[in-house]
């Protein structure tokens, strides 16, 4: 790879050597070969075409202010001359590894001088430092994340991302991703062309209605989409220039945010019914119009919309709901593993009685997938499905879900327990 990169670099430099006149100074070359893995044999990004050189239509300080292309003091003197960077950086050329070592030293100092040990403020301070790096040098940011994934995954995603989302308006410094709102109805088809890249492989979208276990956080929910894509880049090798975090702002029912003068989102109550669906429809049509091969992941939508939107789009667009389907897939693997760990055959899975804590989109998604798995083992007919559903006991914040209750989502109702079963099992409504 190194020899191929050198060959490409030499040929491109020769082709540009004669283009030094002022009429050709608008085209400049920046080689970004194997960014994700660095030059030391590390892993690069796996997205197709990610190792090709980039012809950059920028120069000088514009490059230094673009986190996608800025490498700071790691630019060689040849690159500085060709890109108009000489004099804009300190003269010493520093390797990318030296940059990372210096950055990690700053993080270690933060940990050393944390007076009270780890607390809510400590991981949030760590997130701020990482976010500032993300804002100025994306290549270095993902290299740090890849090399220290166990340490930093809890910072860029759960649990710290929950704190970030709760305080996002105060933490906001630089926009990342795209924002589509109820006020953009009729404009989304043109808005998608405001994003600077023609190739996007992965979109994570949220409406902020049910962020983690924190409830409705409105536009602050963009933090969950950013954090999830950071993990996809660092752990799955997706090209960071071909991912897009998206926030669909249809308002918020969080009274605290509605009254907060610093809140960055629409300060009006959430759209409901067909108005809400129309906004999501327009968004889906717009993104697949520009990027027909993109994958759209729905993240942290409240239950009533998570299931409805999944059924609405799953046969039309390349999309999935992470809470309903992603969590369910992992949970089923764990449940089947639990059967095997008991020394029982897999066919015994339908005999297991399972208690599910939580009746949100993730909990119901797990129950639906697990019951279908059981039903297939039992013959995949109506009797099999009824038998499978009888193996689940769902408990939410108000206790066991029963047929008597009127405050449960329609998707949970098929798993509600009969009153006669409660006395037989020694249980009662509301008992956790």
C-alpha positions in Angstrom: 0.0 0.0 0.0 2.8 2.4 0.9 4.6 1.9 -2.5 1.3 2.3 -4.3 0.6 5.5 -2.4 4.0 6.8 -3.2 3.5 6.0 -6.9 0.2 7.7 -7.0 1.6 10.7 -5.2 4.6 11.0 -7.6 2.4 10.8 -10.7 -0.1 13.3 -9.4 2.7 15.7 -8.4 4.2 15.5 -11.8 0.8 16.2 -13.4 0.4 19.2 -11.3 3.9 20.5 -11.7 3.1 22.4 -14.8 -0.1 23.9 -13.4 1.6 26.5 -11.2 0.3 29.5 -13.2 -2.2 31.8 -11.4 -5.0 30.5 -13.7 -4.5 27.0 -12.2 -3.9 27.9 -8.5 -7.5 27.0 -7.6 -6.6 23.3 -7.7 -4.5 21.8 -4.9 -3.6 18.3 -3.9 -3.9 16.8 -0.5 -3.2 13.1 -0.1 -5.2 11.4 2.6 -4.2 7.8 2.1 -5.1 5.4 4.8 -6.1 8.1 7.3 -7.8 5.8 9.7 -4.8 3.5 10.4 -1.9 5.9 10.1 1.4 4.9 8.6 2.3 2.4 11.2 0.4 -0.6 9.9 -2.8 0.3 11.7 -6.3 -0.4 10.3 -7.7 2.0 7.7 -11.3 2.8 6.9 -13.0 0.0 5.0 -15.5 2.1 3.0 -15.0 1.7 -0.7 -12.6 4.2 -2.3 -11.4 5.5 1.0 -7.7 5.1 0.1 -7.9 7.2 -3.0 -6.1 10.6 -3.1 -8.3 13.7 -2.7 -8.0 16.7 -5.0 -8.8 19.5 -2.7 -10.3 22.8 -3.9 -9.1 24.7 -0.9 -6.0 26.6 0.1 -4.2 28.1 3.1 -6.3 28.9 6.2 -9.4 27.3 4.6 -7.7 23.9 5.0 -6.7 24.6 8.6 -10.3 25.5 9.5 -11.7 22.3 7.8 -11.6 19.4 10.3 -12.0 16.9 7.5 -8.7 17.8 5.9 -6.7 19.7 8.6 -3.6 17.8 9.9 -2.1 20.7 11.7 1.7 20.5 12.3 1.7 17.0 10.6 1.7 18.6 7.1 5.0 18.1 5.5 7.0 21.1 4.0 6.1 19.9 0.5 2.4 19.9 1.4 2.7 23.3 3.0 4.2 24.7 -0.1 1.6 23.2 -2.5 -1.3 24.1 -0.2 -0.3 27.6 0.7 0.3 26.7 4.4 4.0 27.8 4.8 4.1 30.5 7.5 0.6 29.5 8.8 2.0 26.7 11.0 5.0 26.4 13.4 8.0 25.4 11.4 8.7 22.1 13.0 6.9 19.2 11.3 5.4 16.9 13.9 4.4 13.3 13.1 0.7 12.3 13.7 1.9 9.9 16.4 3.6 12.8 18.2 0.4 14.8 18.0 -1.5 12.0 19.5 1.0 11.5 22.3 0.8 15.2 23.2 -3.0 15.0 23.2 -3.1 11.9 25.4 -0.7 13.7 27.8 -3.3 16.5 28.2 -6.0 13.9 29.0 -3.8 12.2 31.6 -3.3 15.6 33.3 -7.0 16.1 33.5 -7.4 12.7 35.2 -4.5 13.4 37.6 -5.8 16.8 38.8 -9.5 15.7 39.1 -9.8 16.6 42.8 -12.7 14.4 43.8 -12.0 11.5 41.4 -14.3 10.5 38.6 -17.7 12.2 38.7 -20.2 13.6 36.2 -18.0 16.7 35.6 -14.9 14.6 34.9 -16.3 12.6 31.9 -18.0 15.7 30.6 -14.7 17.6 30.7 -13.1 14.7 28.9 -15.8 14.9 26.3 -15.2 18.6 25.8 -11.5 18.0 25.1 -12.3 15.2 22.6 -14.9 17.3 21.0 -12.5 20.2 20.5 -10.1 17.8 18.8 -13.0 16.6 16.6 -13.7 20.2 15.6 -10.2 20.9 14.4 -8.7 17.6 13.2 -11.0 14.7 12.4 -8.2 12.4 11.2 -6.4 12.7 14.6 -9.7 12.4 16.5 -10.6 9.1 15.0 -7.0 7.8 15.4 -7.2 8.6 19.1 -10.6 6.9 19.3 -9.5 3.8 17.5 -6.3 3.4 19.5 -8.1 3.9 22.8 -11.6 2.6 22.1 -12.1 0.9 25.5 -11.3 4.1 27.4 -13.1 6.6 25.1 -16.2 4.7 24.0 -18.0 5.5 27.3 -17.1 9.2 26.7 -18.3 9.6 23.1 -21.3 7.4 23.7 -23.1 6.0 26.7 -23.1 6.9 29.5 -21.5 10.3 29.0 -23.5 11.1 25.9 -26.5 11.3 28.1 -25.0 14.2 30.0 -24.0 15.8 26.8 -27.5 15.6 25.4 -28.9 17.1 28.6 -26.6 20.1 28.4 -26.2 20.3 24.6 -27.3 24.0 24.1 -24.7 25.1 26.6 -22.0 22.8 25.1 -22.7 23.7 21.4 -19.8 25.4 19.7 -19.7 24.2 16.1 -22.5 22.5 14.1 -22.1 18.8 13.2 -24.5 16.9 11.0 -27.8 18.2 9.6 -31.0 19.6 11.1 -34.4 19.2 9.5 -37.3 20.9 11.3 -41.0 21.3 10.9 -40.3 24.7 9.5 -38.4 23.2 6.6 -41.5 21.4 5.1 -41.3 21.8 1.3 -37.6 22.6 1.4 -35.9 19.3 2.3 -35.4 18.1 -1.2 -33.1 21.1 -1.8 -31.6 21.1 1.7 -29.9 17.7 1.3 -27.7 19.3 -1.3 -26.3 21.7 1.3 -24.3 18.7 2.7 -20.8 18.9 1.1 -20.3 15.3 0.1 -21.9 13.4 -2.8 -21.4 10.0 -1.1 -23.0 9.2 2.2 -23.1 5.5 3.4 -24.7 5.8 6.8 -27.2 8.2 8.4 -28.3 8.0 12.0 -31.4 10.0 12.6 -33.4 10.9 15.7 -36.3 13.1 16.6 -35.1 13.5 20.2 -38.3 12.1 21.6 -36.9 9.3 23.8 -33.1 9.8 24.3 -31.7 6.9 26.3 -33.7 6.8 29.6 -33.9 10.6 29.7 -37.1 11.2 27.8 -37.8 14.0 25.4 -34.7 16.1 24.9 -35.7 17.8 21.6 -32.9 19.0 19.4 -30.4 18.0 22.1 -30.8 14.5 20.8 -28.4 15.1 17.9 -25.7 14.1 20.4 -26.9 10.5 20.4 -26.6 10.4 16.5 -23.1 11.9 16.6 -21.9 9.5 19.3 -23.3 6.4 17.6 -21.6 7.3 14.3 -18.3 7.9 16.1 -18.5 4.3 17.2 -19.3 3.0 13.7 -16.2 4.8 12.4 -13.9 3.7 15.2 -15.1 0.1 15.6 -16.5 -0.7 12.2 -14.2 1.2 9.9 -16.8 3.3 8.1 -15.3 6.3 6.3 -16.0 9.3 8.6 -16.5 11.6 5.6 -19.4 9.4 4.5 -21.5 9.3 7.7 -24.2 11.9 8.5 -25.9 12.5 11.9 -29.3 14.0 11.5 -31.8 15.6 13.9 -35.4 16.0 12.9 -36.9 18.7 15.1 -40.7 18.6 15.3 -40.8 20.4 18.6 -40.6 19.2 22.1 -43.0 18.4 25.0 -40.3 19.1 27.6 -41.6 22.1 29.4 -38.1 23.0 30.8 -36.8 23.3 27.2 -39.8 25.2 26.0 -39.0 27.8 28.7 -35.2 27.8 28.3 -34.0 31.0 26.4 -30.8 29.2 25.4 -32.6 26.2 23.8 -31.5 25.7 20.2 -34.5 23.9 18.9 -38.1 24.8 18.0 -39.8 26.0 21.1 -43.2 24.6 20.4 -45.0 21.4 21.2 -44.3 18.3 19.1 -46.2 17.6 15.9 -48.5 14.6 16.1 -50.5 12.5 13.8 -50.3 13.0 10.0 -48.4 16.2 10.3 -45.6 14.3 12.0 -45.6 11.5 9.5 -45.5 14.0 6.6 -42.3 15.6 7.9 -40.6 12.1 8.2 -41.9 11.1 4.8 -40.4 14.2 3.2 -37.1 13.6 4.9 -36.9 10.0 3.8 -37.7 11.0 0.2 -35.1 13.7 0.2 -32.2 11.7 1.5 -32.8 8.7 -0.7 -33.2 11.0 -3.7 -29.7 12.3 -3.3 -28.1 9.2 -1.7 -30.1 6.2 -3.1 -27.7 3.6 -1.5 -27.5 5.1 2.0 -28.6 3.2 5.1 -30.8 5.1 7.5 -30.8 4.1 11.1 -33.6 5.3 13.3 -32.4 6.0 16.8 -34.3 6.8 20.1 -37.8 7.5 18.7 -40.6 7.1 21.2 -42.3 3.7 21.0 -45.5 4.8 19.3 -43.5 6.1 16.3 -40.7 3.6 16.3 -42.8 0.7 15.4 -45.1 2.6 13.0 -42.3 4.2 11.1 -40.4 0.9 10.9 -43.5 -0.8 9.3 -44.0 2.2 7.0 -40.5 2.3 5.5 -38.9 -1.1 5.9 -40.1 -2.4 2.5 -39.4 0.8 0.6 -36.1 2.1 1.9 -32.9 0.7 3.2 -33.5 1.5 6.9 -33.8 -0.1 10.3 -34.6 0.9 13.9 -31.7 0.2 16.2 -33.9 0.1 19.4 -36.4 -2.3 17.9 -34.2 -4.5 15.7 -30.6 -3.9 16.7 -31.1 -4.4 20.5 -33.4 -7.4 19.7 -30.8 -9.2 17.7 -28.2 -8.9 20.4 -30.7 -9.9 23.1 -31.8 -13.1 21.2 -28.1 -14.1 20.8 -27.8 -13.7 24.6 -31.0 -15.7 25.3 -30.0 -18.5 23.1 -26.5 -18.5 24.7 -28.2 -18.7 28.1 -30.1 -21.9 27.0 -26.8 -23.4 25.8 -25.0 -22.5 29.0 -27.6 -24.6 30.9 -26.6 -27.6 28.9 -30.0 -27.7 27.2 -30.7 -28.1 23.4 -31.8 -25.0 21.5 -35.2 -26.5 21.0 -35.8 -25.8 24.7 -35.8 -22.1 24.1 -39.6 -21.9 23.8 -39.9 -23.4 27.3 -38.1 -20.5 28.9 -40.1 -18.0 30.9 -38.7 -14.5 30.4 -39.3 -11.4 32.4 -38.6 -8.2 30.4 -37.9 -5.0 32.4 -39.2 -2.1 30.3 -41.9 -1.7 27.7 -40.2 0.9 25.5 -39.3 0.4 21.9 -36.2 -1.6 22.8 -38.1 -3.9 25.3 -41.0 -4.6 23.0 -38.6 -5.0 20.1 -36.8 -7.7 22.1 -40.1 -9.4 23.0 -41.4 -9.4 19.5 -38.2 -10.9 18.0 -37.8 -13.5 20.8 -41.4 -14.6 20.5 -41.1 -15.0 16.7 -38.0 -17.1 17.3 -39.9 -19.3 19.7 -42.9 -19.6 17.3 -40.7 -20.7 14.4 -39.3 -23.5 16.6 -42.8 -24.5 17.5 -44.2 -24.7 14.0 -44.7 -21.0 12.9 -48.5 -21.1 13.2 -51.0 -19.2 15.2 -51.0 -21.8 18.0 -47.2 -21.5 18.1 -47.3 -17.7 18.3 -49.9 -17.8 21.1 -47.7 -20.3 23.1 -44.6 -18.1 22.5 -46.4 -15.0 23.8 -47.4 -16.7 26.9 -43.8 -17.1 28.0 -43.2 -13.4 28.5 -43.9 -11.2 31.5 -43.3 -7.5 30.8 -42.8 -5.0 33.6 -42.8 -1.3 33.1 -42.5 1.7 35.4 -46.0 1.0 36.7 -45.6 -2.7 37.3 -46.7 -5.8 35.4 -48.5 -5.2 32.1 -52.0 -6.8 32.4 -55.1 -6.8 30.3 -56.8 -4.6 32.9 -54.5 -1.7 32.3 -55.4 1.2 30.0 -52.1 3.0 30.0 -50.0 0.7 27.8 -48.8 1.0 24.2 -50.8 -1.0 21.6 -47.6 -2.9 20.7 -47.3 -4.3 24.3 -51.0 -5.3 24.5 -50.5 -8.8 22.9 -48.2 -9.7 25.8 -50.5 -8.4 28.6 -51.3 -11.1 31.2 -54.8 -12.3 32.1 -56.2 -11.6 35.5 -56.7 -15.3 36.1 -52.9 -15.8 35.7 -52.0 -13.3 38.3 -53.8 -15.2 41.2 -52.3 -18.5 40.0 -48.8 -17.1 40.0 -49.3 -15.1 43.2 -48.9 -11.8 41.4 -51.0 -8.7 41.3 -51.2 -5.6 39.1 -48.6 -3.0 39.9 -46.3 -5.5 41.7 -42.7 -5.2 40.4 
